[in-house]
Amino acid sequence: MNPKQIVGEKASEYVQNGMKVGLGTGSTAYFMVMKLGERVRNEGLDIIGIPTSRATEELAQEQGIKLATFEEVQDLDLTIDGADEFNPDLQLIKGGGGALLREKLVASISRKLIVITDARKQVNVLGKFPLPIEVVRFGWEITFERLKALRLNPILRMEGEEAFITDNSNYILDCHVGEIHDPASLHEELKSMLGVVETGLFIDMASEVIMADNEGNVQIFSK
């Protein structure tokens, strides 16, 4: 079985009747949303979801999951989302799918963030995966040069012939940083840079990581 499907369906078991749930984005979160939709239809599971992207919003609606906005809901019982990397301290790099700002906003109001991954995402030191940084489009070239001066090796993310645009109408600069030994300090340094909206470093946010390998073995890592 696909390890992404294994962990997505496993994480859906954490969701109980009456919960308000953040619905993650990406190829792993897809299976979690699909399973929740199945439970809504077959078990009468009654939940409210907050999607982290337009793509997840459309999928959840197709699956019959009730959705709400931040105007209606300001706290969540649980968010389930994927990650591009996690280290032994459960610090994360996220944003490979381009939804890092919305993913972080949703995670920030959740009592628990459960991360679902396959075994390839486990690393001793963050940084093999390029670090996504969401930046405002106005003056992005200046932000690019500032990141370049810090030797973070930024590359403007493209979608075909055009620059990739996030759901919040920003650009993403993927930084080939190398090993990140102090992710918290790097996050704070980048957040203080004018033009940076958000970074893909999720610091002290994950409560638990559910990981599966290609043989279907599941491991759970907790804080």
Backbone as CSV, one residue per row, in Angstrom:
resi,resn,N_x,N_y,N_z,CA_x,CA_y,CA_z,C_x,C_y,C_z
1,MET,0.846,-1.207,0.000,0.000,0.000,0.000,0.874,1.247,0.000
2,ASN,0.382,2.284,-0.598,1.063,3.573,-0.633,1.256,4.094,0.799
3,PRO,2.508,4.388,1.215,2.710,4.879,2.588,1.962,6.171,2.876
4,LYS,1.783,6.997,1.860,1.032,8.243,2.057,-0.430,7.936,2.394
5,GLN,-0.974,6.926,1.734,-2.352,6.542,2.020,-2.464,5.938,3.413
6,ILE,-1.475,5.151,3.807,-1.487,4.523,5.125,-1.563,5.578,6.228
7,VAL,-0.659,6.573,6.165,-0.621,7.571,7.243,-1.807,8.525,7.162
8,GLY,-2.264,8.821,5.942,-3.425,9.687,5.801,-4.656,9.069,6.429
9,GLU,-4.857,7.778,6.183,-6.015,7.089,6.739,-5.856,6.846,8.236
10,LYS,-4.624,6.583,8.672,-4.364,6.405,10.106,-4.694,7.689,10.876
11,ALA,-4.257,8.819,10.338,-4.480,10.101,11.023,-5.961,10.443,11.103
12,SER,-6.732,9.988,10.123,-8.171,10.291,10.134,-8.866,9.660,11.339
13,GLU,-8.240,8.614,11.922,-8.820,7.964,13.094,-8.798,8.869,14.328
14,TYR,-7.950,9.895,14.314,-7.859,10.823,15.438,-9.057,11.770,15.485
15,VAL,-9.767,11.862,14.386,-10.870,12.818,14.282,-12.142,12.209,14.860
16,GLN,-12.756,12.926,15.796,-13.964,12.444,16.467,-15.132,13.386,16.213
17,ASN,-16.315,12.867,16.461,-17.544,13.634,16.260,-17.474,14.980,16.969
18,GLY,-17.910,16.018,16.281,-17.978,17.341,16.886,-16.700,18.143,16.811
19,MET,-15.626,17.560,16.280,-14.341,18.267,16.222,-14.314,19.335,15.128
20,LYS,-13.502,20.347,15.396,-13.151,21.347,14.383,-11.727,21.013,13.938
21,VAL,-11.554,20.771,12.637,-10.324,20.156,12.137,-9.707,20.980,11.008
22,GLY,-8.417,21.266,11.128,-7.668,21.866,10.037,-7.311,20.794,9.021
23,LEU,-7.624,21.056,7.770,-7.410,20.082,6.698,-6.210,20.509,5.864
24,GLY,-5.158,19.695,5.916,-3.903,20.038,5.269,-3.950,19.955,3.758
25,THR,-2.813,20.272,3.160,-2.671,20.334,1.712,-1.550,19.406,1.257
26,GLY,-1.728,18.820,0.076,-0.649,18.017,-0.498,-1.068,16.588,-0.768
27,SER,-0.118,15.824,-1.310,-0.420,14.469,-1.767,-0.711,13.504,-0.624
28,THR,-0.165,13.746,0.550,-0.449,12.887,1.705,-1.764,13.293,2.372
29,ALA,-1.963,14.600,2.539,-3.201,15.096,3.140,-4.415,14.738,2.293
30,TYR,-4.207,14.562,1.004,-5.296,14.155,0.108,-5.990,12.892,0.621
31,PHE,-5.191,11.901,1.024,-5.770,10.632,1.484,-6.509,10.808,2.804
32,MET,-6.025,11.713,3.648,-6.709,11.989,4.909,-8.073,12.616,4.645
33,VAL,-8.136,13.576,3.746,-9.412,14.227,3.418,-10.382,13.219,2.790
34,MET,-9.850,12.377,1.902,-10.698,11.362,1.274,-11.295,10.416,2.314
35,LYS,-10.481,9.997,3.291,-10.957,9.082,4.326,-11.984,9.764,5.228
36,LEU,-11.764,11.033,5.549,-12.737,11.762,6.361,-14.067,11.881,5.618
37,GLY,-13.995,12.120,4.306,-15.214,12.178,3.518,-15.965,10.861,3.554
38,GLU,-15.209,9.770,3.491,-15.815,8.438,3.579,-16.498,8.244,4.926
39,ARG,-15.856,8.694,5.999,-16.435,8.563,7.335,-17.674,9.449,7.487
40,VAL,-17.650,10.621,6.882,-18.828,11.497,6.913,-20.018,10.796,6.268
41,ARG,-19.779,10.159,5.135,-20.869,9.506,4.408,-21.312,8.198,5.062
42,ASN,-20.358,7.404,5.540,-20.693,6.057,6.028,-21.013,5.999,7.515
43,GLU,-20.370,6.865,8.299,-20.545,6.828,9.746,-21.374,7.993,10.280
44,GLY,-21.665,8.955,9.417,-22.351,10.155,9.892,-21.445,11.049,10.715
45,LEU,-20.134,10.946,10.494,-19.178,11.787,11.230,-19.538,13.258,11.035
46,ASP,-19.688,13.960,12.143,-20.096,15.369,12.115,-18.909,16.229,12.549
47,ILE,-18.244,16.850,11.587,-17.088,17.700,11.882,-17.198,18.984,11.073
48,ILE,-16.374,19.959,11.469,-16.233,21.197,10.705,-14.771,21.314,10.296
49,GLY,-14.518,21.569,9.044,-13.150,21.661,8.555,-12.769,23.079,8.164
50,ILE,-11.502,23.399,8.379,-10.904,24.636,7.857,-9.818,24.200,6.874
51,PRO,-9.979,24.447,5.590,-8.987,24.009,4.608,-7.797,24.955,4.558
52,THR,-6.623,24.406,4.226,-5.408,25.214,4.172,-5.067,25.685,2.762
53,SER,-5.907,25.358,1.793,-5.676,25.802,0.418,-6.972,25.711,-0.364
54,ARG,-6.996,26.359,-1.501,-8.182,26.270,-2.361,-8.364,24.844,-2.873
55,ALA,-7.245,24.167,-3.148,-7.335,22.787,-3.636,-7.988,21.887,-2.594
56,THR,-7.592,22.036,-1.327,-8.193,21.234,-0.258,-9.644,21.625,-0.038
57,GLU,-9.948,22.894,-0.151,-11.335,23.357,-0.018,-12.236,22.662,-1.052
58,GLU,-11.773,22.609,-2.297,-12.557,21.971,-3.359,-12.725,20.472,-3.100
59,LEU,-11.625,19.814,-2.662,-11.685,18.381,-2.391,-12.639,18.086,-1.243
60,ALA,-12.545,18.874,-0.168,-13.405,18.652,0.997,-14.881,18.852,0.638
61,GLN,-15.159,19.847,-0.172,-16.536,20.075,-0.595,-17.053,18.898,-1.412
62,GLU,-16.216,18.380,-2.290,-16.594,17.213,-3.094,-16.902,16.010,-2.209
63,GLN,-16.188,15.910,-1.086,-16.345,14.771,-0.179,-17.457,14.966,0.851
64,GLY,-18.113,16.103,0.811,-19.238,16.334,1.714,-18.852,16.760,3.110
65,ILE,-17.625,17.271,3.282,-17.176,17.743,4.594,-17.625,19.192,4.792
66,LYS,-18.264,19.463,5.907,-18.705,20.832,6.196,-17.490,21.716,6.466
67,LEU,-17.493,22.912,5.883,-16.363,23.825,6.031,-16.809,25.115,6.704
68,ALA,-15.841,25.772,7.315,-16.100,27.063,7.949,-14.964,28.016,7.604
69,THR,-15.161,29.279,7.963,-14.131,30.304,7.770,-13.621,30.758,9.131
70,PHE,-12.555,31.571,9.122,-12.015,32.105,10.369,-13.003,33.072,11.034
71,GLU,-13.927,33.597,10.268,-14.958,34.452,10.854,-15.853,33.647,11.792
72,GLU,-16.022,32.353,11.460,-16.907,31.484,12.242,-16.159,30.670,13.299
73,VAL,-14.890,30.387,13.049,-14.106,29.506,13.924,-12.740,30.136,14.194
74,GLN,-12.393,30.288,15.469,-11.078,30.868,15.815,-10.151,29.895,16.537
75,ASP,-10.625,28.670,16.775,-9.764,27.663,17.389,-10.139,26.295,16.835
76,LEU,-9.145,25.411,16.770,-9.349,24.079,16.209,-8.885,23.016,17.193
77,ASP,-9.560,21.892,17.192,-9.141,20.779,18.041,-7.874,20.139,17.500
78,LEU,-7.755,20.125,16.181,-6.720,19.310,15.550,-6.492,19.803,14.131
79,THR,-5.225,19.787,13.697,-4.913,19.954,12.282,-4.076,18.761,11.850
80,ILE,-4.382,18.224,10.681,-3.609,17.122,10.109,-3.041,17.597,8.784
81,ASP,-1.730,17.514,8.656,-1.090,18.047,7.457,0.199,17.289,7.176
82,GLY,0.684,17.393,5.971,1.943,16.762,5.604,3.132,17.653,5.914
83,ALA,4.312,17.186,5.540,5.535,17.977,5.690,6.534,17.517,4.640
84,ASP,7.464,18.388,4.328,8.521,18.045,3.374,9.741,17.460,4.082
85,GLU,9.933,17.850,5.344,11.002,17.274,6.175,10.626,17.420,7.637
86,PHE,11.113,16.480,8.471,11.038,16.670,9.913,12.303,16.104,10.542
87,ASN,12.747,16.747,11.627,13.964,16.304,12.307,13.600,15.653,13.644
88,PRO,14.577,15.174,14.418,14.245,14.480,15.675,13.488,15.337,16.683
89,ASP,13.598,16.673,16.595,12.861,17.564,17.491,11.475,17.904,16.963
90,LEU,11.098,17.272,15.863,9.820,17.519,15.194,9.687,18.942,14.684
91,GLN,10.830,19.565,14.358,10.800,20.810,13.597,10.609,20.439,12.136
92,LEU,9.918,21.295,11.400,9.481,20.943,10.054,9.931,21.937,8.999
93,ILE,10.079,21.431,7.776,10.027,22.274,6.586,8.758,21.892,5.844
94,LYS,7.938,22.923,5.541,6.713,22.739,4.787,6.647,23.807,3.694
95,GLY,5.754,23.589,2.752,5.555,24.598,1.718,5.911,24.155,0.325
96,GLY,6.249,22.867,0.172,6.562,22.366,-1.165,5.389,22.505,-2.117
97,GLY,4.174,22.474,-1.547,2.980,22.640,-2.364,2.538,24.080,-2.514
98,GLY,3.214,24.971,-1.791,2.931,26.397,-1.944,1.907,26.974,-0.995
99,ALA,1.452,26.198,-0.006,0.385,26.680,0.886,0.900,27.014,2.280
100,LEU,2.193,27.317,2.414,2.786,27.428,3.752,2.136,28.482,4.632
101,LEU,1.765,29.626,4.077,1.163,30.677,4.901,-0.161,30.202,5.486
102,ARG,-1.029,29.669,4.646,-2.327,29.198,5.137,-2.160,28.004,6.070
103,GLU,-1.223,27.109,5.738,-0.977,25.953,6.600,-0.529,26.399,7.990
104,LYS,0.327,27.412,8.033,0.829,27.866,9.335,-0.246,28.598,10.126
105,LEU,-1.051,29.386,9.447,-2.148,30.081,10.128,-3.116,29.079,10.765
106,VAL,-3.469,28.051,10.006,-4.400,27.040,10.527,-3.763,26.276,11.688
107,ALA,-2.501,25.880,11.527,-1.812,25.143,12.596,-1.698,25.973,13.871
108,SER,-1.558,27.294,13.712,-1.326,28.167,14.871,-2.525,28.252,15.800
109,ILE,-3.732,27.935,15.298,-4.914,28.005,16.162,-5.399,26.615,16.563
110,SER,-4.540,25.612,16.362,-4.910,24.222,16.656,-4.303,23.753,17.973
111,ARG,-5.072,22.993,18.717,-4.540,22.425,19.962,-3.468,21.382,19.665
112,LYS,-3.619,20.676,18.540,-2.630,19.671,18.137,-2.393,19.778,16.640
113,LEU,-1.146,19.598,16.237,-0.805,19.469,14.821,-0.214,18.076,14.629
114,ILE,-0.925,17.248,13.879,-0.440,15.910,13.560,0.099,15.933,12.132
115,VAL,1.355,15.545,11.993,2.031,15.573,10.700,2.071,14.157,10.137
116,ILE,1.723,14.019,8.869,1.687,12.711,8.216,2.704,12.701,7.072
117,THR,3.614,11.711,7.096,4.686,11.679,6.103,5.051,10.237,5.736
118,ASP,5.798,10.126,4.650,6.463,8.857,4.362,7.901,8.943,4.872
119,ALA,8.589,7.822,4.869,9.897,7.731,5.525,10.966,8.611,4.880
120,ARG,10.763,9.012,3.634,11.755,9.851,2.953,11.882,11.235,3.586
121,LYS,10.864,11.628,4.359,10.836,12.984,4.922,11.588,13.093,6.253
122,GLN,12.030,11.952,6.790,12.736,11.957,8.072,14.206,12.268,7.845
123,VAL,14.724,13.302,8.541,16.133,13.696,8.408,16.705,13.980,9.791
124,ASN,18.016,13.872,9.902,18.668,14.263,11.152,18.785,15.776,11.264
125,VAL,19.057,16.421,10.130,19.211,17.878,10.089,18.374,18.404,8.928
126,LEU,17.542,19.405,9.194,16.743,20.003,8.128,17.631,20.646,7.067
127,GLY,17.133,20.681,5.830,17.824,21.449,4.801,18.091,20.738,3.494
128,LYS,17.873,19.429,3.451,18.008,18.754,2.161,16.938,19.257,1.189
129,PHE,15.731,19.431,1.720,14.635,19.977,0.916,14.771,21.491,0.878
130,PRO,14.621,22.117,-0.285,14.723,23.583,-0.361,13.709,24.261,0.556
131,LEU,14.147,25.311,1.230,13.293,26.024,2.174,12.428,27.049,1.430
132,PRO,11.104,26.867,1.421,10.241,27.841,0.754,10.072,29.098,1.613
133,ILE,10.166,30.242,0.976,9.915,31.513,1.644,8.895,32.276,0.810
134,GLU,7.761,32.598,1.426,6.717,33.345,0.724,7.016,34.834,0.842
135,VAL,7.025,35.522,-0.293,7.395,36.947,-0.315,6.343,37.732,-1.097
136,VAL,6.217,39.012,-0.749,5.298,39.869,-1.502,5.864,40.087,-2.902
137,ARG,4.961,40.221,-3.853,5.395,40.351,-5.243,6.034,41.709,-5.514
138,PHE,5.515,42.760,-4.859,6.102,44.085,-5.042,7.520,44.089,-4.471
139,GLY,8.490,44.391,-5.305,9.869,44.458,-4.842,10.494,43.121,-4.523
140,TRP,9.926,42.039,-5.057,10.454,40.705,-4.734,11.924,40.578,-5.121
141,GLU,12.322,41.337,-6.136,13.722,41.273,-6.582,14.676,41.738,-5.478
142,ILE,14.215,42.716,-4.692,15.039,43.209,-3.579,15.171,42.117,-2.514
143,THR,14.047,41.482,-2.188,14.074,40.391,-1.215,14.971,39.267,-1.716
144,PHE,14.861,38.970,-2.993,15.701,37.935,-3.613,17.179,38.246,-3.395
145,GLU,17.571,39.482,-3.663,18.986,39.861,-3.534,19.445,39.817,-2.081
146,ARG,18.562,40.161,-1.158,18.926,40.094,0.269,19.134,38.649,0.713
147,LEU,18.289,37.757,0.234,18.461,36.338,0.553,19.737,35.788,-0.089
148,LYS,19.997,36.255,-1.284,21.212,35.842,-1.991,22.451,36.300,-1.232
149,ALA,22.397,37.516,-0.667,23.528,38.042,0.099,23.789,37.219,1.358
150,LEU,22.747,36.576,1.864,22.903,35.702,3.032,23.341,34.291,2.639
151,ARG,23.605,34.108,1.346,24.041,32.821,0.785,22.987,31.729,0.987
152,LEU,21.739,32.117,0.816,20.648,31.157,0.948,20.223,30.596,-0.411
153,ASN,20.867,31.066,-1.478,20.673,30.508,-2.825,19.198,30.424,-3.221
154,PRO,18.512,31.578,-3.278,17.090,31.564,-3.619,16.851,31.337,-5.109
155,ILE,15.734,30.680,-5.422,15.275,30.502,-6.797,13.785,30.813,-6.819
156,LEU,13.359,31.668,-7.741,11.944,31.983,-7.872,11.201,30.748,-8.368
157,ARG,10.179,30.332,-7.622,9.415,29.160,-8.035,8.585,29.488,-9.278
158,MET,8.626,28.595,-10.231,7.918,28.781,-11.495,6.803,27.754,-11.634
159,GLU,5.813,28.103,-12.429,4.753,27.184,-12.815,4.622,27.306,-14.334
160,GLY,5.296,26.404,-15.017,5.394,26.537,-16.464,6.284,27.714,-16.816
161,GLU,5.781,28.614,-17.630,6.551,29.785,-18.067,6.404,30.976,-17.125
162,GLU,5.476,30.869,-16.170,5.179,31.996,-15.289,5.609,31.701,-13.860
163,ALA,5.793,32.780,-13.084,6.098,32.627,-11.662,4.904,32.012,-10.948
164,PHE,5.174,31.060,-10.052,4.115,30.449,-9.240,3.528,31.511,-8.316
165,ILE,2.204,31.545,-8.210,1.523,32.502,-7.344,0.733,31.734,-6.295
166,THR,0.926,32.077,-5.027,0.253,31.387,-3.931,-1.223,31.782,-3.871
167,ASP,-1.978,31.074,-3.031,-3.392,31.398,-2.846,-3.582,32.806,-2.300
168,ASN,-2.545,33.367,-1.706,-2.622,34.736,-1.193,-1.903,35.729,-2.107
169,SER,-1.704,35.315,-3.355,-1.179,36.189,-4.415,0.253,36.657,-4.168
170,ASN,1.045,35.805,-3.531,2.458,36.090,-3.313,3.333,35.179,-4.167
171,TYR,4.639,35.457,-4.159,5.620,34.589,-4.804,6.262,33.691,-3.753
172,ILE,6.914,32.631,-4.224,7.723,31.789,-3.342,9.150,31.736,-3.872
173,LEU,10.087,31.978,-2.975,11.511,31.802,-3.269,11.963,30.537,-2.559
174,ASP,12.380,29.541,-3.322,12.892,28.298,-2.748,14.386,28.454,-2.515
175,CYS,14.781,28.351,-1.251,16.180,28.596,-0.872,16.908,27.279,-0.619
176,HIS,17.997,27.099,-1.334,18.816,25.896,-1.190,19.885,26.191,-0.137
177,VAL,19.447,26.064,1.098,20.206,26.548,2.245,21.324,25.593,2.642
178,GLY,21.116,24.304,2.453,22.018,23.323,3.045,21.559,23.032,4.463
179,GLU,22.405,22.445,5.266,22.017,22.014,6.616,21.616,23.202,7.497
180,ILE,20.454,23.065,8.140,19.931,24.115,9.026,20.049,23.601,10.457
181,HIS,21.095,24.020,11.146,21.350,23.509,12.498,20.579,24.272,13.573
182,ASP,20.157,25.492,13.255,19.376,26.281,14.211,18.163,26.858,13.477
183,PRO,17.159,26.009,13.211,16.009,26.472,12.423,15.250,27.628,13.054
184,ALA,15.191,27.666,14.387,14.447,28.738,15.052,15.097,30.094,14.783
185,SER,16.416,30.151,14.880,17.121,31.421,14.644,16.998,31.861,13.193
186,LEU,17.101,30.896,12.269,16.979,31.238,10.853,15.573,31.763,10.556
187,HIS,14.569,31.116,11.129,13.197,31.580,10.925,13.036,33.019,11.404
188,GLU,13.537,33.328,12.592,13.400,34.679,13.142,14.145,35.693,12.278
189,GLU,15.329,35.336,11.796,16.098,36.245,10.946,15.343,36.550,9.653
190,LEU,14.768,35.524,9.060,14.055,35.708,7.799,12.760,36.488,7.997
191,LYS,12.059,36.233,9.091,10.798,36.927,9.350,11.005,38.423,9.565
192,SER,12.184,38.809,10.010,12.463,40.222,10.245,12.832,40.960,8.958
193,MET,12.970,40.231,7.866,13.359,40.833,6.588,12.132,41.417,5.889
194,LEU,12.195,42.686,5.570,11.098,43.346,4.885,10.847,42.665,3.541
195,GLY,9.591,42.345,3.275,9.230,41.657,2.037,8.926,40.185,2.233
196,VAL,9.423,39.612,3.337,9.133,38.202,3.644,7.782,38.125,4.363
197,VAL,6.885,37.319,3.828,5.578,37.119,4.442,5.643,36.000,5.476
198,GLU,6.229,34.867,5.067,6.317,33.713,5.968,7.388,32.760,5.457
199,THR,7.907,31.943,6.375,8.891,30.929,5.996,8.276,29.540,6.130
200,GLY,8.885,28.579,5.476,8.438,27.198,5.560,8.985,26.457,6.759
201,LEU,9.626,27.151,7.677,10.094,26.536,8.924,8.965,26.576,9.950
202,PHE,8.487,25.414,10.360,7.439,25.309,11.366,8.111,24.903,12.671
203,ILE,8.279,25.876,13.548,9.063,25.693,14.771,8.140,25.394,15.949
204,ASP,8.394,24.283,16.631,7.652,23.894,17.842,6.138,23.893,17.613
205,MET,5.705,23.427,16.458,4.277,23.388,16.150,3.729,21.971,16.106
206,ALA,4.547,21.019,15.698,4.067,19.641,15.559,3.952,18.958,16.916
207,SER,2.813,18.310,17.151,2.615,17.521,18.366,3.050,16.078,18.146
208,GLU,2.855,15.609,16.919,3.074,14.200,16.621,3.353,14.053,15.126
209,VAL,4.202,13.087,14.779,4.440,12.738,13.383,4.094,11.270,13.194
210,ILE,3.248,10.995,12.209,2.924,9.612,11.844,3.624,9.333,10.522
211,MET,4.500,8.331,10.515,5.325,8.042,9.343,5.172,6.581,8.945
212,ALA,5.124,6.327,7.649,5.074,4.955,7.140,6.148,4.767,6.078
213,ASP,6.673,3.535,5.978,7.651,3.232,4.936,6.972,2.426,3.828
214,ASN,7.748,2.046,2.823,7.189,1.356,1.661,6.675,-0.046,1.981
215,GLU,7.117,-0.597,3.121,6.632,-1.915,3.538,5.343,-1.818,4.356
216,GLY,4.897,-0.609,4.607,3.667,-0.418,5.373,3.877,-0.325,6.867
217,ASN,5.131,-0.280,7.327,5.412,-0.140,8.763,5.146,1.307,9.188
218,VAL,4.428,1.454,10.293,4.057,2.780,10.790,4.812,3.084,12.076
219,GLN,5.389,4.287,12.149,6.018,4.770,13.369,5.360,6.092,13.761
220,ILE,5.240,6.281,15.063,4.670,7.527,15.574,5.704,8.193,16.473
221,PHE,5.994,9.455,16.182,6.950,10.242,16.955,6.178,11.343,17.658
222,SER,6.422,11.472,18.974,5.722,12.482,19.758,6.710,13.427,20.420
223,LYS,6.227,14.627,20.750,7.040,15.586,21.479,7.395,15.024,22.852
